[in-house]
Protein backbone atom coordinates (compact mmCIF):
# COMPACT_ATOMS: atom_id res chain seq x y z
CA UNK A 1 0.00 0.00 0.00
CA UNK A 2 1.40 3.39 -0.94
CA UNK A 3 0.11 6.95 -0.65
CA UNK A 4 -1.73 7.48 -3.91
CA UNK A 5 -3.39 10.40 -5.60
CA UNK A 6 -1.70 13.25 -3.80
CA UNK A 7 1.83 13.01 -5.19
CA UNK A 8 1.03 12.61 -8.86
CA UNK A 9 -0.36 16.08 -9.39
CA UNK A 10 1.41 18.94 -11.13
CA UNK A 11 -0.88 21.89 -10.51
CA UNK A 12 -0.79 24.61 -13.13
CA UNK A 13 -3.28 27.37 -12.49
CA UNK A 14 -3.72 29.14 -15.79
CA UNK A 15 -5.05 32.61 -15.12
CA UNK A 16 -7.04 34.40 -17.80
CA UNK A 17 -4.71 36.74 -19.66
CA UNK A 18 -6.23 39.85 -21.20
CA UNK A 19 -4.72 41.71 -24.14
CA UNK A 20 -5.78 45.25 -25.11
CA UNK A 21 -6.35 45.43 -28.82
CA UNK A 22 -8.51 47.87 -30.82
CA UNK A 23 -10.16 49.04 -27.66
CA UNK A 24 -11.38 45.55 -26.59
CA UNK A 25 -10.20 42.87 -24.17
CA UNK A 26 -9.84 39.20 -25.27
CA UNK A 27 -9.41 36.18 -22.97
CA UNK A 28 -6.72 33.86 -24.27
CA UNK A 29 -7.68 30.98 -21.99
CA UNK A 30 -10.94 29.67 -20.56
CA UNK A 31 -11.22 30.30 -16.83
CA UNK A 32 -13.09 27.02 -16.25
CA UNK A 33 -11.24 24.01 -14.81
CA UNK A 34 -9.68 21.53 -17.21
CA UNK A 35 -6.98 18.89 -16.93
CA UNK A 36 -4.37 17.02 -18.88
CA UNK A 37 -4.11 13.41 -17.74
CA UNK A 38 -1.44 10.73 -18.37
CA UNK A 39 -1.45 8.96 -21.73
CA UNK A 40 0.81 6.53 -23.53
CA UNK A 41 0.44 8.13 -26.94
CA UNK A 42 2.00 6.83 -30.12
CA UNK A 43 4.89 4.42 -29.87
CA UNK A 44 7.41 2.79 -32.19
CA UNK A 45 6.53 -0.84 -32.87
CA UNK A 46 9.77 -2.37 -34.08
CA UNK A 47 8.57 -5.95 -33.83
CA UNK A 48 10.04 -6.69 -30.41
CA UNK A 49 7.75 -8.61 -28.07
CA UNK A 50 7.57 -8.51 -24.28
CA UNK A 51 6.13 -11.62 -22.65
CA UNK A 52 4.90 -12.28 -19.13
CA UNK A 53 4.26 -15.82 -17.87
CA UNK A 54 2.63 -16.48 -14.54
CA UNK A 55 1.86 -19.78 -12.81
CA UNK A 56 -0.70 -19.72 -10.02
CA UNK A 57 -3.11 -22.09 -8.23
CA UNK A 58 -6.82 -21.99 -8.97
CA UNK A 59 -9.36 -24.33 -7.42
CA UNK A 60 -7.75 -27.80 -7.49
CA UNK A 61 -5.14 -27.20 -10.18
CA UNK A 62 -2.11 -25.16 -11.15
CA UNK A 63 -2.57 -22.78 -14.08
CA UNK A 64 -0.05 -21.11 -16.37
CA UNK A 65 -0.95 -17.93 -18.28
CA UNK A 66 1.36 -16.23 -20.76
CA UNK A 67 0.64 -12.74 -22.14
CA UNK A 68 2.57 -10.90 -24.85
CA UNK A 69 2.61 -7.22 -25.82
CA UNK A 70 4.74 -5.03 -28.06
CA UNK A 71 7.96 -4.10 -26.29
CA UNK A 72 7.62 -0.59 -27.67
CA UNK A 73 4.21 -0.21 -26.06
CA UNK A 74 5.54 -1.36 -22.71
CA UNK A 75 8.47 1.06 -22.90
CA UNK A 76 6.23 3.95 -23.92
CA UNK A 77 3.91 3.25 -21.00
CA UNK A 78 6.81 2.98 -18.56
CA UNK A 79 8.27 6.27 -19.80
CA UNK A 80 4.97 8.17 -19.82
CA UNK A 81 4.53 11.13 -17.47
CA UNK A 82 2.19 9.88 -14.73
CA UNK A 83 1.26 13.30 -13.42
CA UNK A 84 -1.99 15.18 -13.89
CA UNK A 85 -1.84 18.80 -14.97
CA UNK A 86 -4.76 20.87 -13.76
CA UNK A 87 -5.58 23.92 -15.84
CA UNK A 88 -7.83 26.77 -14.89
CA UNK A 89 -9.47 27.55 -11.58
CA UNK A 90 -10.09 24.36 -9.60
CA UNK A 91 -12.01 24.53 -6.36
CA UNK A 92 -10.98 22.39 -3.41
CA UNK A 93 -13.95 20.05 -3.85
CA UNK A 94 -13.61 19.67 -7.62
CA UNK A 95 -13.01 16.06 -8.63
CA UNK A 96 -9.98 15.42 -10.80
CA UNK A 97 -9.34 11.98 -9.29
CA UNK A 98 -11.94 10.23 -11.46
CA UNK A 99 -10.41 11.48 -14.68
CA UNK A 100 -6.92 10.75 -13.45
CA UNK A 101 -7.45 7.07 -12.71
CA UNK A 102 -9.73 6.52 -15.69
CA UNK A 103 -6.93 7.79 -17.92
CA UNK A 104 -4.92 4.68 -17.04
CA UNK A 105 -7.93 2.41 -17.56
CA UNK A 106 -9.21 3.88 -20.81
CA UNK A 107 -6.00 4.76 -22.60
CA UNK A 108 -6.59 3.64 -26.23
CA UNK A 109 -3.34 1.70 -26.29
CA UNK A 110 -4.52 -0.52 -23.43
CA UNK A 111 -7.32 -2.03 -25.52
CA UNK A 112 -4.95 -4.43 -27.22
CA UNK A 113 -3.44 -5.33 -23.87
CA UNK A 114 -6.84 -6.19 -22.42
CA UNK A 115 -7.68 -8.28 -25.48
CA UNK A 116 -4.40 -10.18 -25.41
CA UNK A 117 -4.72 -10.84 -21.68
CA UNK A 118 -8.33 -12.00 -21.75
CA UNK A 119 -7.52 -14.27 -24.70
CA UNK A 120 -4.74 -15.84 -22.64
CA UNK A 121 -7.00 -16.12 -19.59
CA UNK A 122 -9.72 -17.88 -21.56
CA UNK A 123 -7.19 -20.47 -22.64
CA UNK A 124 -5.89 -20.88 -19.11
CA UNK A 125 -9.39 -21.15 -17.70
CA UNK A 126 -9.99 -24.43 -19.49
CA UNK A 127 -13.17 -25.99 -18.13
CA UNK A 128 -14.34 -22.72 -16.59
CA UNK A 129 -17.37 -21.25 -18.35
CA UNK A 130 -16.94 -17.66 -19.52
CA UNK A 131 -19.37 -15.30 -17.83
CA UNK A 132 -19.70 -17.59 -14.81
CA UNK A 133 -18.82 -16.73 -11.23
CA UNK A 134 -15.90 -19.14 -11.51
CA UNK A 135 -14.56 -17.14 -14.47
CA UNK A 136 -14.68 -13.91 -12.46
CA UNK A 137 -12.80 -15.71 -9.71
CA UNK A 138 -10.24 -16.99 -12.20
CA UNK A 139 -9.52 -13.52 -13.58
CA UNK A 140 -9.36 -12.11 -10.05
CA UNK A 141 -6.95 -14.75 -8.78
CA UNK A 142 -4.70 -14.10 -11.79
CA UNK A 143 -4.32 -10.43 -10.87
CA UNK A 144 -4.11 -11.16 -7.14
CA UNK A 145 -1.29 -13.63 -7.84
CA UNK A 146 0.87 -10.95 -9.44
CA UNK A 147 3.51 -9.78 -6.99
CA UNK A 148 2.65 -6.96 -4.63
CA UNK A 149 5.36 -4.39 -5.26
CA UNK A 150 5.48 -0.82 -4.03
CA UNK A 151 7.30 1.99 -5.75
CA UNK A 152 8.30 5.54 -4.77
CA UNK A 153 5.28 7.77 -4.21
CA UNK A 154 6.16 10.12 -7.02
CA UNK A 155 6.16 7.32 -9.62
CA UNK A 156 2.37 7.28 -10.01
CA UNK A 157 0.21 4.31 -11.02
CA UNK A 158 1.22 1.95 -13.79
CA UNK A 159 -0.59 1.43 -17.04
CA UNK A 160 -1.98 -2.12 -17.21
CA UNK A 161 0.67 -3.22 -19.72
CA UNK A 162 3.38 -2.34 -17.18
CA UNK A 163 1.71 -4.34 -14.40
CA UNK A 164 1.35 -7.38 -16.67
CA UNK A 165 4.85 -7.36 -18.15
CA UNK A 166 6.51 -6.58 -14.79
CA UNK A 167 4.27 -9.20 -13.13
CA UNK A 168 3.58 -6.97 -10.17
CA UNK A 169 2.36 -3.70 -8.78
CA UNK A 170 0.79 -2.11 -5.74
CA UNK A 171 -2.86 -1.61 -4.86
CA UNK A 172 -3.73 0.95 -7.52
CA UNK A 173 -1.71 -0.78 -10.26
CA UNK A 174 -3.35 -4.15 -9.72
CA UNK A 175 -6.82 -2.68 -9.19
CA UNK A 176 -6.62 -0.71 -12.44
CA UNK A 177 -5.57 -3.88 -14.28
CA UNK A 178 -8.33 -6.05 -12.81
CA UNK A 179 -11.01 -3.43 -13.46
CA UNK A 180 -9.87 -3.15 -17.08
CA UNK A 181 -9.91 -6.91 -17.64
CA UNK A 182 -13.31 -7.42 -16.01
CA UNK A 183 -14.88 -4.57 -17.99
CA UNK A 184 -13.39 -6.04 -21.17
CA UNK A 185 -15.39 -9.19 -20.46
CA UNK A 186 -18.64 -7.33 -19.82
CA UNK A 187 -18.67 -7.04 -16.04
CA UNK A 188 -20.00 -4.07 -14.11
CA UNK A 189 -16.97 -2.71 -12.28
CA UNK A 190 -15.61 0.31 -10.48
CA UNK A 191 -12.51 1.39 -8.62
CA UNK A 192 -12.79 1.71 -4.84
CA UNK A 193 -10.59 4.56 -3.67
CA UNK A 194 -9.89 5.18 0.04
CA UNK A 195 -7.99 8.50 0.08
CA UNK A 196 -7.17 8.72 3.78
CA UNK A 197 -5.97 5.11 3.89
CA UNK A 198 -4.00 5.46 0.64
CA UNK A 199 -5.63 2.30 -0.64
CA UNK A 200 -7.43 1.16 -3.76
CA UNK A 201 -9.51 -1.93 -4.52
CA UNK A 202 -12.07 -3.02 -7.12
CA UNK A 203 -15.85 -3.04 -6.92
CA UNK A 204 -17.83 -5.60 -8.89
CA UNK A 205 -21.56 -5.32 -9.46
CA UNK A 206 -24.13 -7.06 -7.28
CA UNK A 207 -27.92 -6.98 -6.93
CA UNK A 208 -27.45 -6.53 -3.18
CA UNK A 209 -26.57 -3.26 -1.36
CA UNK A 210 -22.91 -4.21 -1.59
CA UNK A 211 -19.94 -2.75 0.24
CA UNK A 212 -21.06 0.34 2.17
CA UNK A 213 -24.27 0.38 0.10
CA UNK A 214 -22.29 1.15 -3.05
CA UNK A 215 -23.96 -1.51 -5.19
CA UNK A 216 -20.57 -3.17 -5.64
CA UNK A 217 -18.79 -6.01 -3.87
CA UNK A 218 -15.31 -5.39 -2.45
CA UNK A 219 -12.43 -7.10 -4.27
CA UNK A 220 -8.94 -6.87 -2.74
CA UNK A 221 -6.14 -7.10 -5.31
CA UNK A 222 -2.96 -6.94 -3.24
CA UNK A 223 -3.27 -10.58 -2.16
CA UNK A 224 -5.31 -13.68 -2.94
CA UNK A 225 -8.65 -13.28 -1.20
CA UNK A 226 -12.32 -14.09 -1.69
CA UNK A 227 -14.55 -11.76 -3.68
CA UNK A 228 -16.88 -9.77 -1.45
CA UNK A 229 -14.70 -9.91 1.67
CA UNK A 230 -13.43 -6.40 2.55
CA UNK A 231 -9.96 -5.76 3.84
CA UNK A 232 -10.16 -5.17 7.59
CA UNK A 233 -6.53 -4.79 8.53
CA UNK A 234 -3.33 -4.31 6.54
CA UNK A 235 -0.02 -6.05 7.22
CA UNK A 236 1.23 -2.98 9.10
CA UNK A 237 -1.77 -3.21 11.42
CA UNK A 238 -3.62 -0.21 9.95
CA UNK A 239 -7.39 -0.46 9.58
CA UNK A 240 -9.47 0.46 6.53
CA UNK A 241 -11.41 3.43 7.91
CA UNK A 242 -11.37 6.02 5.13
CA UNK A 243 -14.45 7.26 3.31
CA UNK A 244 -15.15 5.36 0.09
CA UNK A 245 -14.80 7.14 -3.24
CA UNK A 246 -16.35 5.09 -6.07
CA UNK A 247 -15.04 5.49 -9.63
CA UNK A 248 -17.41 3.63 -12.00
CA UNK A 249 -15.90 2.33 -15.21
CA UNK A 250 -17.32 1.04 -18.48
CA UNK A 251 -20.74 -0.20 -19.53
CA UNK A 252 -20.59 -3.79 -18.29
CA UNK A 253 -23.71 -5.34 -16.82
CA UNK A 254 -22.68 -8.71 -15.37
CA UNK A 255 -21.97 -9.14 -11.67
CA UNK A 256 -20.88 -11.73 -9.12
CA UNK A 257 -23.43 -14.07 -7.57
CA UNK A 258 -21.55 -16.02 -4.90
CA UNK A 259 -21.13 -13.34 -2.27
CA UNK A 260 -23.31 -15.14 0.26
CA UNK A 261 -21.12 -18.21 -0.11
CA UNK A 262 -17.87 -16.29 0.33
CA UNK A 263 -19.32 -14.60 3.42
CA UNK A 264 -20.26 -18.02 4.80
CA UNK A 265 -16.70 -19.20 4.27
CA UNK A 266 -15.22 -16.07 5.84
CA UNK A 267 -17.56 -16.22 8.84
CA UNK A 268 -16.85 -19.92 9.40
CA UNK A 269 -13.10 -19.30 9.30
CA UNK A 270 -13.48 -16.41 11.76
CA UNK A 271 -15.58 -18.56 14.10
CA UNK A 272 -13.10 -21.43 13.89
CA UNK A 273 -10.26 -19.02 14.67
CA UNK A 274 -12.02 -17.73 17.79
CA UNK A 275 -12.88 -21.27 18.87
CA UNK A 276 -9.28 -22.38 18.41
CA UNK A 277 -8.00 -19.45 20.46
CA UNK A 278 -10.44 -20.23 23.28
CA UNK A 279 -9.68 -23.95 23.08
CA UNK A 280 -5.96 -23.28 23.28
CA UNK A 281 -6.42 -21.32 26.50
CA UNK A 282 -8.65 -24.06 27.90
CA UNK A 283 -6.16 -26.76 26.91
CA UNK A 284 -3.36 -25.00 28.77
CA UNK A 285 -5.46 -24.94 31.95
CA UNK A 286 -6.43 -28.60 31.48
CA UNK A 287 -2.77 -29.58 30.98
CA UNK A 288 -1.81 -27.80 34.19
CA UNK A 289 -4.59 -29.56 36.10
CA UNK A 290 -3.59 -32.93 34.63
CA UNK A 291 0.00 -32.34 35.72
CA UNK A 292 -1.17 -31.61 39.27
CA UNK A 293 -3.39 -34.70 39.31
CA UNK A 294 -0.61 -36.89 37.86
CA UNK A 295 1.85 -35.63 40.47
CA UNK A 296 -0.65 -36.40 43.25
CA UNK A 297 -1.24 -39.90 41.84
CA UNK A 298 2.50 -40.54 41.68
CA UNK A 299 2.81 -39.55 45.35
CA UNK A 300 -0.14 -41.80 46.30
CA UNK A 301 1.39 -44.67 44.34
CA UNK A 302 4.70 -44.20 46.14
CA UNK A 303 2.85 -44.23 49.50
CA UNK A 304 1.05 -47.45 48.53
CA UNK A 305 4.34 -49.08 47.67
CA UNK A 306 5.76 -48.03 51.04
CA UNK A 307 2.73 -49.44 52.91
CA UNK A 308 3.01 -52.69 51.02
CA UNK A 309 6.72 -53.02 51.74
CA UNK A 310 6.12 -52.35 55.45
CA UNK A 311 3.46 -55.03 55.61
CA UNK A 312 0.74 -52.58 56.64
CA UNK A 313 -1.99 -54.41 54.74
CA UNK A 314 -4.84 -52.64 56.50
CA UNK A 315 -3.43 -49.19 55.68
CA UNK A 316 -2.62 -50.32 52.16
CA UNK A 317 -6.17 -51.54 51.49
CA UNK A 318 -7.64 -48.26 52.78
CA UNK A 319 -5.31 -46.15 50.61
CA UNK A 320 -5.97 -48.20 47.44
CA UNK A 321 -9.62 -47.16 47.45
CA UNK A 322 -8.69 -43.47 47.42
CA UNK A 323 -6.03 -44.04 44.79
CA UNK A 324 -8.45 -45.83 42.46
CA UNK A 325 -10.98 -43.04 42.83
CA UNK A 326 -8.35 -40.39 42.06
CA UNK A 327 -7.05 -42.43 39.13
CA UNK A 328 -10.58 -42.61 37.68
CA UNK A 329 -10.91 -38.83 38.00
CA UNK A 330 -7.58 -38.41 36.24
CA UNK A 331 -8.55 -40.75 33.39
CA UNK A 332 -11.83 -38.89 32.92
CA UNK A 333 -10.03 -35.55 32.82
CA UNK A 334 -7.51 -36.99 30.37
CA UNK A 335 -10.32 -38.16 28.08
CA UNK A 336 -11.92 -34.71 28.23
CA UNK A 337 -8.55 -33.19 27.33
CA UNK A 338 -8.18 -35.51 24.34
CA UNK A 339 -11.68 -34.65 23.12
CA UNK A 340 -10.94 -30.95 23.46
CA UNK A 341 -7.59 -31.36 21.73
CA UNK A 342 -9.21 -33.18 18.80
CA UNK A 343 -11.71 -30.34 18.40
CA UNK A 344 -8.85 -27.82 18.62
CA UNK A 345 -6.88 -29.59 15.89
CA UNK A 346 -9.98 -29.66 13.65
CA UNK A 347 -10.49 -25.91 14.09
CA UNK A 348 -6.82 -25.11 13.51
CA UNK A 349 -6.70 -27.33 10.44
CA UNK A 350 -9.77 -25.64 8.97
CA UNK A 351 -8.43 -22.14 9.72
CA UNK A 352 -5.11 -22.95 8.07
CA UNK A 353 -6.80 -24.57 5.09
CA UNK A 354 -9.08 -21.57 4.60
CA UNK A 355 -6.18 -19.12 4.84
CA UNK A 356 -4.10 -21.00 2.24
CA UNK A 357 -6.87 -21.88 -0.25
CA UNK A 358 -8.57 -18.55 -0.91
CA UNK A 359 -8.17 -19.26 -4.62
CA UNK A 360 -10.67 -22.14 -4.33
CA UNK A 361 -14.16 -21.05 -3.29
CA UNK A 362 -15.68 -24.40 -4.30
CA UNK A 363 -13.21 -26.38 -2.22
CA UNK A 364 -13.57 -24.04 0.74
CA UNK A 365 -17.34 -24.34 0.65
CA UNK A 366 -17.01 -28.12 0.96
CA UNK A 367 -14.47 -27.71 3.77
CA UNK A 368 -16.92 -25.50 5.68
CA UNK A 369 -19.60 -28.20 5.44
CA UNK A 370 -17.20 -30.84 6.76
CA UNK A 371 -16.10 -28.57 9.60
CA UNK A 372 -19.70 -27.78 10.56
CA UNK A 373 -20.56 -31.49 10.65
CA UNK A 374 -17.63 -32.07 12.97
CA UNK A 375 -19.04 -29.55 15.43
CA UNK A 376 -22.45 -31.24 15.50
Secondary structure as UniProt FT lines:
FT   HELIX           6..8
FT   STRAND          9..11
FT   STRAND          18..21
FT   TURN            22..23
FT   STRAND          24..27
FT   STRAND          34..36
FT   STRAND          49..58
FT   TURN            59..60
FT   STRAND          61..70
FT   HELIX           71..79
FT   STRAND          84..87
FT   TURN            92..93
FT   HELIX           97..106
FT   TURN            108..109
FT   HELIX           110..124
FT   TURN            125..127
FT   TURN            130..131
FT   HELIX           133..145
FT   STRAND          147..148
FT   HELIX           153..155
FT   HELIX           160..166
FT   STRAND          168..169
FT   HELIX           171..184
FT   TURN            185..186
FT   STRAND          189..194
FT   HELIX           195..197
FT   STRAND          199..205
FT   HELIX           211..213
FT   STRAND          216..219
FT   TURN            227..228
FT   TURN            235..236
FT   STRAND          245..249
FT   HELIX           259..310
FT   HELIX           313..356
FT   TURN            358..359
FT   HELIX           361..375
//
